[in-house]
Amino acid sequence: MKPKQTTSKSAFWAGYRDCTPFLLVACPFALLFGVAATEAGLNILQTMAMTVLVIAGAAQFTALVLLQENAPTLIILVTALAVNLRMAMYSAALVPHLGKASPRMKMLIAYLNIDQTFGLATARYPQETEWTLADRCSYFIGASLAIMPAWVVFSYIGAAFGATIPDAFALDFAMPICFLALIAPALRSLPHVAAAATSVIGALALSWIPFSLGLIIAAFFAMLIGAQTELWLARRKP
């Protein structure tokens, strides 16, 4: 059996390598946020504070859109929090794997818990049945350190030099590709597909509601449909 330190180091670099491909879309995504933030009226300090404290691209872009629409502060906060409610579900899904970590480690993992790190971790953990808790934590941190610094650095580049980036680069391609890469592997069952379809249909049908509140309503119905589909499947089992 390998020494614990060796396996944890291997797990760290495995996480780092697994997350590296996401840089292809995360870097343009971060650049786009930096550009959009300055165009919305934020200075570099405000942009970087939002990037470092929130670390959630979808919520950050949602807040920017609402800022440009002069939405009330309460609406901006509630909507951004609603977009980030998925992080609570991510945390619950990680409990079986990381729930026994120390309080300090849990705080670090909570800060580093983003779409990419969660998606990679939940896909890799079931495959590594011999990993210890330390190995799983190392994998998670390794994955986060592959993408977090790049997110911060490219957000700064976008905020500082965004005006010089030609429009021909079309950085807005990064956002949909990033989320498609994360969502597609997660559609493993009928409840997942039902929830995803409901969220898409609901978001499009309710796009007319001011301040992007249709997203919150669509998310609520998506969770409801997904849960009901899972219960329906459970009742059909012999």
Secondary structure, DSSP 8 states (H G I E B T S, - for coil): ---HHHHHHHHHHHHHHHHGGGHHHHHHHHHHHHHHHHHTT--HHHHHHHHHHH--HHHHHHHHHHHHTT--HHHHHHHHHHHTTHHHHHHHHHHHHHTTS-HHHHHHHHHH--HHHHHHHHHHGGG-TT--HHHHHHHHHHHHHHHHHHHHHHHHHHHHHGGGS-GGG-GGGHHHHHHHHHHGGG--SHHHHHHHHHHHHHHHHTTTSGGGHHHHHHHHHHHHHHHHHHHHHHHH--
